[in-house]
Amino acid sequence: MNEPVQSRVGVAWSKLTVICGFGFLVCAVEGGEAKEPRVVDPGPPPADAIVLFDGRNLDAWEDEQGRPARWALKEGAMVVNGTGSIRTRRSFGDCQLHIEWATPSKVEGEGQGRGNSGVFLMGRYEIQILDSWQNPTYITGQAGAVYGQHPPLVNASRPPGEWQVYDIVFRAPRRDAEGRVTRPAVVTVFHNGVLVQDHVEIRGSTYLDPPRYEPHPDKAPLVLQDHGNPVRFRNIWIREL
């Protein structure tokens, strides 16, 4: 490497890859100079995360009419109790979401009637929650599915009553000045540490049949569904991307 790196790649590049005999290095380049990534304490939760529920109160949540959320608090978890779905008071677009959930230990019902709930990104793009342990149902309605659109790559469910984890990376749809979608929403989901959705494109609001994109703001609340089953939630945090 006799020639300076900057003169070879030019300042217009946003990324620089340096290849060497023992590996490779990727660093961001701005104005021709490498920029160090900002330091974030990984936690958990990460230092730059917004904690939406830590077991103490429901202050970050409201019902779908804008009133205080009325789900039950029990042993550090919030529990669906028939008072309706809840949403975050804040709105989000691109995000990394961590959420832990558990279906009832006592198995009642079958198929979609067993431990049913959902995480609605921007209030309209659902990642299904279901007791999918030895519980056959349609494939786009299983735990880890993008509801009605993409089945999970694998069934990574733990038994009923045990805590399960979703780690979700979501990119909101992009629109042009006329409101037309120029890039669909995409999502990656890990269920209990196992990849179940690999950067899949969402075809529109999952509660519409057929799914399609509706006009909506660049950011919107996260919604947790009350589907009539006492599903529990804990340790919910989100990072804006």
Secondary structure, DSSP 8 states (H G I E B T S, - for coil): --S-HHHHH-TT-SEEEEEETTEEEEEEEETTEEE--------SS-TT-EEEE-SS--TTEEETTSSB---EEETTEEE--SS--EEESS-BSSEEEEEEEE--SS--S-GGGSS-EEEEETTTEEEEE---TT----GGGSTT-BTTTB--SS-----TTS-EEEEEEEE--EE-TTS-EEE--EEEEEETTEEEEEEEE--S-TTSSS-------SSB--EE---SS--EEEEEEEEE-
